[in-house]
Amino acid sequence: MEEFRRAYARLCAAPQEAVLRRLRAPGRGRLDLAALGLSLETCGALGRLLPGAAPFAEVALGDCGLSEEGVKLLLHGLCSNTTVKSLDLKGNNLRTVGAEALGTLLRQNKSIRSLVLEWNSLGMWEEGFSFFCQALGANNCLQRLDLRNNQINHQGAGELAMALKQNSSLQELDLRWNNIGLLGGRALLNCLHSNKTLKRLELAGNNVPSDILKGVEQATDHNQDRQTILSETQNRAYILSKEVLSLKDEKTKQFLDLMDTIDKQREEIARSGRMSAARVSQLQEALDEQHSIMNSLKAKLQMTEAALALSEQKVHSLGELLNATKQEQTSMAERHFLELQQQKQEGADREGKLLHDLSAASEKNLLLRSQVDELEKKCKVQQDQLFQVKQDLTNTTAELKLRVVQAEEHLETEKRRFKQSLEDMESLRLKEVDHMTQHMEASERSMQDRIQRLEAIRIALEEQQRLEHLEEKLRLMTESRDEAQNCCLKQKQMVTEAQAKANQLSLHADGLRRRIEELQQDLNSKEEEKVTEVNKVKVELQEQIGHLQAERTAQEGLREKIAALERQLKVLSSNHREALLDKEGEISMLLEKLRMKEADISRMREEEAQRASFLQNAIMAYVQGSPLGTHGSRK
């Protein structure tokens, strides 16, 4: 905030003290300059400081008396702003240039969510307001718009309706205290058939009929219910997708853990096979050495036998030496025999160790089988969880169907209530027509009595003097005027009781006032007055007949409105059913995805079982095909 204040003071040649004081106060992300008269230089400085990421989320510029050029500079700076979420411009009397600048802001800015334009004059300038409405239709960020007291007529309401048909982000629109009227209300009601995002539309103080207000309220309530249902279904779909992803992650984790255990077991089996092969190779080498030793001993024995034969042939005296050599040979043979026994014992010990290793490998195989059984149990538990998820989905579909039935019942009750209200209105209208006919008969009788009194007064005035005649005439005219005024007051009270007949009764009161003035002007010509009074009575009767015909046409218009409302109810019910069908399609897609996931899990289980069986067969084949296995089978 301090940096913003310094930048403002640097850009302005004569900065406003009130603005500097407001900028010194801690704003907590809010620029509040309401009720300050901002100069053109201040507006230009703010317009140069607000683009980009300004340190404000809210900007309040209400009742600042902004000029057309100042508004243009400020809003031009806000076009490229990315942080301001709320903008308040109420009470600034914005006109054509302001409306065009607001339209440019709505087309370019992508961060403003709330815009307050209360107490301006945007609706008086058709071209600027049309440009503003076109920009509103192209905007996809604004959620709240306040257009109270902007002198918007039925044409401006039509422009707003066209914009609302294209806009898909606005949720609240306040149009109170304008001049929208019947045609504008109908245009706004018709646009709500295509707009599905507007939740709140205020139309009080616009001379809009109550049936259109009720239709607007029903349409906004329907949009709100539709958005709540959509949000609930989206949340449920998101939760189901998260659950499916978690199940998938858990399955992949379990599969990876199983693959790791299988890889470890394969490594252990390979290591044990390498160790057993090394031990077998060592034993084979030892046996080869023993064979070579035996062969060498046999060769030595043959050599000794040859030497003995030669010694026997040569000299008999060498017998003692032969005996000594025989003893030495026998001792050497015994020693070699003992060595051979020790080597055989060592070979037997090594075979025992190898058999112990084989038993350990078989125990590991049993452990692997137990782990495979545990994995199958986990798969069964996961299948139970998937079954529970399916049950939850069926429950949600049942709830949605129940809500559909409730909504249809609610529509039927609303139809019955509306028909009952129409019947009550029809009875009230008939009563009012009877009352008006009685009133017309009474007024006709009173007028005939008045004509007779005027005739008597004329005869009496001819006999009296001119002055007394005039005074009496004036007194009677004042009395008749008072009576006419009392009749007007009564008629005004009747107008307040029946709002639909306000214009008709006001016309009747005006006619009575005109008759009073004509009576005051025609004091000298009484004969013509009777003719004019009779003609006026005929005119009043014709007006009453015209009013009755207008009421008949209004009744026909009400019937047409009833038919239109029934058509709208049919359209709403069809849209509701289409939304439900879309939701059922989404649920079926989710069920199909769940079935695909179950098929993947079953396929993974089959692959795991196949791998386990392959591993078991490989181990058994390795044990049976190893030399130790064949040696054990021979024993």
C-alpha positions, 0 to 999 in steps of 0.5 A, a space after each residue: 500500500 505504501 509503494 502504491 501511495 508513493 507511485 501515485 504521488 510521483 505520477 500526479 503533479 498535484 495529488 489529492 490529499 484525501 486520496 493520500 489519506 485513504 491510501 495511508 490507511 491499512 486497506 487489507 487488499 481494498 482500495 476504498 475511494 468512495 465519496 471522494 471527488 476524483 480529478 481527471 489527473 487522479 483517474 489517469 494516475 490510477 489507470 496507469 497503476 492498476 494494470 497487472 498485479 495490483 495490491 488490491 482485490 476490491 476497488 470501491 469508487 462509488 459516488 466519486 462524481 467521475 467524468 466521462 474521460 476519467 471513467 475511460 482512463 480508470 477502466 482502461 487501466 483495469 482491462 489488463 488487471 489480474 487481481 481485482 475481483 470486485 468493482 463498485 462504481 455506483 452513483 457516478 452517472 455513467 453515460 455513453 462513454 462509460 457504458 462503452 468503457 465498461 463493455 471493453 472492460 468486460 471483454 478484456 478483463 478475466 478476473 472481476 467477479 462482482 460489478 456494482 453499477 447502481 444509481 447510474 444512467 446506462 439505460 438512457 443511451 441505447 447504443 452504449 448500453 447495447 455495446 455493454 450488453 454485447 460485452 456481457 454476453 461474451 464475458 465468462 468470468 463475471 458472477 454478480 452484476 448490480 444494475 439498480 436504478 439505471 433507467 433501463 426500459 423494455 428495449 434495454 431489457 431485451 438487450 440484456 436477455 440476448 446477452 444472458 442467452 450467450 453468457 454462461 457465468 453470471 449467477 446474480 443479476 439485480 434489476 430493481 427500480 428500472 422501467 422494464 415493464 411487461 415486454 422486458 419482463 417477458 424477454 427476460 423470462 424467455 431468455 431463462 429457458 436457454 440460460 442455466 447458470 443464473 440463480 437470482 434475478 431481482 425485478 421489483 419496482 419495474 411494473 412487471 406483472 406478478 405471473 412473470 415474476 413468479 415464472 422468473 422465480 421458478 426458472 431461477 429456482 430450477 437453475 439453482 436446483 439443477 446446479 446443486 444436482 450437478 455439483 452433487 453428481 460431480 462430487 459423487 463421480 469425483 469420489 468414485 473416481 478417487 476410490 477407483 484410482 485408490 483401488 487401482 493404486 493399491 492393486 498395482 502396489 500389491 502386484 509390484 510387492 508380489 513381483 518383488 517377492 517372486 524376484 527375491 525368491 528367484 534370486 534365492 533359488 538361483 543363488 542356492 542352485 549356484 551354491 549347490 552346483 559349486 558344491 557338486 563340482 567340488 565333490 566331483 573334483 574330490 572324487 576325480 582326485 581319489 580316482 587318480 590316487 587309486 590309479 597311481 597306487 595301482 601303478 605302484 603296486 604293479 611296479 612293486 610286483 614286477 620288482 619282486 619278480 625280478 628280485 626273486 629271479 635274481 637273488 634269494 638272499 634278498 628275501 629279508 628286503 622283500 619282507 621289509 618292502 612287503 611290510 612297508 607296502 601293507 602299511 602304505 596300503 592301510 594308510 591309503 585305505 584310511 585316507 579313502 575312508 575319511 574322504 568317503 565320510 567327508 563326502 557323506 557329510 557333504 551329501 547330508 548338508 546338500 539334503 538339508 539345503 534341499 529341505 530348506 528350499 522345500 520349506 521356502 516353497 511352502 512359504 511361497 505357497 502360503 504367501 500366494 494363499 494370502 494374496 488370494 485372500 486379499 483379492 477376495 477382500 478387494 472383490 468384497 469391497 468392489 461389491 460394496 461400491 456396486 451396492 453404493 452405486 445402486 443406492 445412489 441411482 435409487 436416490 436419484 430416481 426417488 428425487 425424480 419422482 418427488 420432483 414430478 409430484 412437486 410439479 403436479 402440486 404446483 400445477 394444481 395450485 396454479 389452476 386453483 389460483 386461476 379459478 380464484 382469480 376468475 371468481 374475483 374478476 366476476 365479482 369485480 365485474 358485477 360490482 362495476 356494473 352495479 356501480 355503473 347503474 348507481 352512477 347512472 341513477 345519480 346522474 338522472 337525479 342530478 339532471 332532474 335537480 338541475 332542471 328544478 334549479 333552472 325553473 327556480 332561478 328564472 323566478 328569482 333574481 340574477 345574483 341569487 340564481 348565480 349564488 345558488 347555482 354556484 353552491 349547488 355546483 360546489 356540492 356536486 363537485 364535492 360529491 364528484 370528488 367523493 366519488 373519485 376518492 371512492 374510486 381511488 380506494 377501489 383502484 388500490 383494492 384492485 391493482 389490475 383496474 388502476 388505469 381504468 378507474 383513473 380514466 373514470 376520475 379524469 372524466 368526472 373532473 372534466 364533467 365538473 369543469 364543463 358544468 362550471 363553464 356552462 352555467 349560462 346555457 342549461 338547456 345545452 347542459 342537459 344534452 351534454 350530460 346525456 351524451 356524457 352518460 352515453 360515453 361513460 356507458 360506452 367506456 364501461 363497455 370498452 372496459 368490459 371488452 378489455 377485461 375479456 381480452 385480458 382474460 383471454 391473455 391470461 388463458 394464453 399465459 396459462 397455456 404458455 406456463 403449461 408449455 413451459 412446465 412441459 419443457 422444464 419437465 423434459 429438460 429435467 428428464 434429459 438431465 436425469 438420463 444424462 446422469 444415468 448414462 454417466 452412472 452406467 459409464 462408471 459401472 462399465 469402468 468398474 467392470 473393466 477394472 474387475 476384469 483387469 484385476 481377475 486377469 492379473 490374478 490369473 497371471 499371478 497364479 500362472 506365474 506361481 504355477 510356472 515357478 513351482 513347476 520350475 523348482 520341481 523340475 530343477 530339484 528332480 533334474 539336479 545331480 543330487 536329486 538323481 543321486 538320492 533317487 538311486 540311493 
